[in-house]
Amino acid sequence: MDGVLDDAVLSINRAAENAAVEAKPIFINAIKNMSITDGMSILRGTDTAATQYLRKTTYQQLYNAFKPKIEASLSKKYVGSLSAEGTYSKAIDMYNTGSLKGVLWPEIKSNSLSDHATRKALSGLFKKVAEEEKEIRLDPVHRVTDILKRVFGYDFGS
């Protein structure tokens, strides 16, 4: 069973990685459509103000891009007719039934593993963006070299 669980986790991670490729054009579009007021708020804001802006302006688009890939991955059958998505959904339904639909303990509103995994993937993505933003704000060298190399594929130090 460990192999099945490992395969499911690997499948979720691969789906999130594949979906992450779609984040770049969504982020670029948000940056292109940024107002002067938004830019000034980011410049004068906290050490994660740009991340907060991107989360606010791109979250739903990213969710819509990520979820189908993650859902397809989690819906693959791993044992007979069982999939991670279906098994999770049944388990949550049983939990909610056992709770008497929220009377005995809080009801879980979503029984979708792909929804949960998509939200977690986006949380991880924005955590990485926030870490990078903090580095850029703290270290001017990081701003010039690492980011420019990644964005433009050019080593400005050479």
C-alpha positions as a LaTeX table, in Angstrom:
\begin{tabular}{lrrr}
\hline
Residue & $x$ (\AA) & $y$ (\AA) & $z$ (\AA) \\
\hline
Met1 & 0.00 & 0.00 & 0.00 \\
Asp2 & 2.97 & 2.34 & 0.58 \\
Gly3 & 3.73 & 2.20 & $-3.12$ \\
Val4 & 0.18 & 3.26 & $-3.96$ \\
Leu5 & 0.35 & 6.17 & $-1.50$ \\
Asp6 & 3.77 & 7.20 & $-2.81$ \\
Asp7 & 2.41 & 7.08 & $-6.36$ \\
Ala8 & $-0.57$ & 9.24 & $-5.36$ \\
Val9 & 1.67 & 11.83 & $-3.67$ \\
Leu10 & 4.05 & 11.85 & $-6.64$ \\
Ser11 & 1.10 & 12.24 & $-8.98$ \\
Ile12 & $-0.22$ & 15.22 & $-6.99$ \\
Asn13 & 3.22 & 16.84 & $-6.99$ \\
Arg14 & 3.68 & 16.31 & $-10.74$ \\
Ala15 & 0.25 & 17.74 & $-11.47$ \\
Ala16 & 1.01 & 20.81 & $-9.35$ \\
Glu17 & 4.40 & 21.23 & $-11.08$ \\
Asn18 & 2.77 & 20.95 & $-14.51$ \\
Ala19 & 0.11 & 23.45 & $-13.55$ \\
Ala20 & 2.72 & 25.85 & $-12.12$ \\
Val21 & 3.97 & 26.50 & $-15.67$ \\
Glu22 & 0.66 & 28.25 & $-16.26$ \\
Ala23 & 1.33 & 30.67 & $-13.40$ \\
Lys24 & 3.92 & 32.68 & $-15.33$ \\
Pro25 & 1.59 & 34.21 & $-17.97$ \\
Ile26 & $-1.07$ & 34.82 & $-15.31$ \\
Phe27 & 1.45 & 36.67 & $-13.13$ \\
Ile28 & 2.78 & 38.63 & $-16.12$ \\
Asn29 & $-0.75$ & 39.70 & $-17.05$ \\
Ala30 & $-1.41$ & 40.88 & $-13.48$ \\
Ile31 & 1.81 & 42.89 & $-13.50$ \\
Lys32 & 1.01 & 44.44 & $-16.90$ \\
Asn33 & $-2.42$ & 45.47 & $-15.63$ \\
Met34 & $-1.12$ & 46.93 & $-12.38$ \\
Ser35 & $-2.19$ & 50.49 & $-11.69$ \\
Ile36 & 0.15 & 53.24 & $-10.51$ \\
Thr37 & $-1.68$ & 53.13 & $-7.18$ \\
Asp38 & $-1.04$ & 49.38 & $-6.92$ \\
Gly39 & 2.64 & 49.92 & $-7.71$ \\
Met40 & 3.00 & 52.63 & $-5.10$ \\
Ser41 & 1.24 & 50.43 & $-2.52$ \\
Ile42 & 3.70 & 47.64 & $-3.26$ \\
Leu43 & 6.71 & 49.96 & $-3.01$ \\
Arg44 & 5.52 & 51.42 & 0.28 \\
Gly45 & 4.02 & 48.20 & 1.59 \\
Thr46 & 5.18 & 45.32 & 3.71 \\
Asp47 & 7.92 & 42.92 & 2.71 \\
Thr48 & 5.27 & 40.78 & 0.96 \\
Ala49 & 3.12 & 43.54 & $-0.57$ \\
Ala50 & 3.79 & 42.35 & $-4.13$ \\
Thr51 & 2.87 & 38.79 & $-3.15$ \\
Gln52 & $-0.35$ & 40.05 & $-1.60$ \\
Tyr53 & $-1.13$ & 41.95 & $-4.81$ \\
Leu54 & $-0.49$ & 38.85 & $-6.93$ \\
Arg55 & $-2.60$ & 36.68 & $-4.63$ \\
Lys56 & $-5.46$ & 39.18 & $-4.78$ \\
Thr57 & $-5.37$ & 39.57 & $-8.56$ \\
Thr58 & $-4.46$ & 36.06 & $-9.74$ \\
Tyr59 & $-5.73$ & 33.51 & $-7.22$ \\
Gln60 & $-8.93$ & 32.53 & $-9.03$ \\
Gln61 & $-7.23$ & 32.32 & $-12.43$ \\
Leu62 & $-4.46$ & 30.19 & $-10.94$ \\
Tyr63 & $-7.02$ & 27.99 & $-9.19$ \\
Asn64 & $-8.87$ & 27.52 & $-12.48$ \\
Ala65 & $-5.61$ & 26.62 & $-14.25$ \\
Phe66 & $-4.31$ & 24.26 & $-11.56$ \\
Lys67 & $-7.43$ & 22.37 & $-10.51$ \\
Pro68 & $-8.19$ & 20.45 & $-13.73$ \\
Lys69 & $-4.65$ & 19.05 & $-13.89$ \\
Ile70 & $-4.62$ & 18.11 & $-10.22$ \\
Glu71 & $-8.13$ & 16.66 & $-10.48$ \\
Ala72 & $-7.18$ & 14.54 & $-13.49$ \\
Ser73 & $-4.19$ & 13.21 & $-11.60$ \\
Leu74 & $-6.18$ & 12.38 & $-8.48$ \\
Ser75 & $-9.01$ & 10.78 & $-10.46$ \\
Lys76 & $-6.73$ & 8.11 & $-11.96$ \\
Lys77 & $-7.63$ & 4.64 & $-10.77$ \\
Tyr78 & $-4.93$ & 3.11 & $-8.54$ \\
Val79 & $-6.58$ & $-0.08$ & $-7.27$ \\
Gly80 & $-9.49$ & $-1.56$ & $-9.17$ \\
Ser81 & $-12.05$ & 1.21 & $-9.51$ \\
Leu82 & $-10.61$ & 3.31 & $-6.65$ \\
Ser83 & $-9.00$ & 6.68 & $-7.10$ \\
Ala84 & $-7.57$ & 9.05 & $-4.52$ \\
Glu85 & $-10.34$ & 11.56 & $-5.35$ \\
Gly86 & $-13.14$ & 9.03 & $-4.98$ \\
Thr87 & $-11.74$ & 7.51 & $-1.80$ \\
Tyr88 & $-11.29$ & 10.91 & $-0.15$ \\
Ser89 & $-14.78$ & 12.00 & $-1.17$ \\
Lys90 & $-16.34$ & 8.84 & 0.33 \\
Ala91 & $-14.34$ & 9.25 & 3.54 \\
Ile92 & $-15.47$ & 12.86 & 3.98 \\
Asp93 & $-19.07$ & 11.91 & 3.23 \\
Met94 & $-18.88$ & 9.18 & 5.90 \\
Tyr95 & $-17.36$ & 11.63 & 8.38 \\
Asn96 & $-20.14$ & 14.15 & 7.74 \\
Thr97 & $-22.81$ & 11.47 & 8.05 \\
Gly98 & $-21.26$ & 10.32 & 11.35 \\
Ser99 & $-21.29$ & 13.90 & 12.61 \\
Leu100 & $-25.03$ & 14.04 & 11.87 \\
Lys101 & $-24.30$ & 16.71 & 9.27 \\
Gly102 & $-22.49$ & 18.93 & 11.74 \\
Val103 & $-24.50$ & 18.34 & 14.90 \\
Leu104 & $-21.87$ & 16.28 & 16.78 \\
Trp105 & $-18.76$ & 17.95 & 15.33 \\
Pro106 & $-18.11$ & 20.48 & 12.55 \\
Glu107 & $-19.09$ & 19.37 & 9.08 \\
Ile108 & $-16.43$ & 19.43 & 6.37 \\
Lys109 & $-17.85$ & 21.58 & 3.57 \\
Ser110 & $-15.83$ & 20.25 & 0.64 \\
Asn111 & $-15.32$ & 16.58 & $-0.02$ \\
Ser112 & $-13.00$ & 17.20 & $-2.96$ \\
Leu113 & $-9.37$ & 16.16 & $-2.60$ \\
Ser114 & $-8.52$ & 18.01 & $-5.81$ \\
Asp115 & $-9.97$ & 21.22 & $-4.36$ \\
His116 & $-7.93$ & 20.73 & $-1.18$ \\
Ala117 & $-4.75$ & 19.84 & $-3.10$ \\
Thr118 & $-5.21$ & 22.81 & $-5.46$ \\
Arg119 & $-5.56$ & 25.21 & $-2.54$ \\
Lys120 & $-2.47$ & 23.70 & $-0.90$ \\
Ala121 & $-0.50$ & 23.97 & $-4.16$ \\
Leu122 & $-1.44$ & 27.64 & $-4.46$ \\
Ser123 & $-0.57$ & 28.22 & $-0.83$ \\
Gly124 & 2.87 & 26.73 & $-1.51$ \\
Leu125 & 3.28 & 28.80 & $-4.66$ \\
Phe126 & 2.49 & 32.06 & $-2.87$ \\
Lys127 & 4.74 & 31.06 & 0.03 \\
Lys128 & 7.64 & 30.69 & $-2.43$ \\
Val129 & 6.78 & 34.01 & $-4.10$ \\
Ala130 & 6.72 & 35.72 & $-0.67$ \\
Glu131 & 10.11 & 34.22 & 0.25 \\
Glu132 & 11.58 & 35.45 & $-3.03$ \\
Glu133 & 10.06 & 38.90 & $-2.55$ \\
Lys134 & 11.58 & 39.17 & 0.94 \\
Glu135 & 15.00 & 38.23 & $-0.48$ \\
Ile136 & 14.70 & 40.86 & $-3.21$ \\
Arg137 & 13.76 & 43.55 & $-0.70$ \\
Leu138 & 16.60 & 42.62 & 1.67 \\
Asp139 & 19.44 & 41.97 & $-0.75$ \\
Pro140 & 20.04 & 44.25 & $-3.75$ \\
Val141 & 22.55 & 41.75 & $-5.17$ \\
His142 & 19.86 & 39.06 & $-5.16$ \\
Arg143 & 17.62 & 41.49 & $-7.00$ \\
Val144 & 20.13 & 42.08 & $-9.77$ \\
Thr145 & 21.63 & 38.66 & $-10.34$ \\
Asp146 & 19.33 & 35.75 & $-9.52$ \\
Ile147 & 16.08 & 37.30 & $-10.64$ \\
Leu148 & 17.45 & 38.83 & $-13.83$ \\
Lys149 & 19.13 & 35.56 & $-14.76$ \\
Arg150 & 15.87 & 33.69 & $-14.26$ \\
Val151 & 13.66 & 36.23 & $-15.97$ \\
Phe152 & 15.92 & 37.15 & $-18.89$ \\
Gly153 & 18.23 & 34.14 & $-19.05$ \\
Tyr154 & 21.21 & 36.50 & $-18.95$ \\
Asp155 & 24.10 & 36.75 & $-16.51$ \\
Phe156 & 24.57 & 40.48 & $-15.95$ \\
Gly157 & 27.75 & 39.87 & $-13.93$ \\
Ser158 & 29.68 & 38.47 & $-16.92$ \\
\hline
\end{tabular}
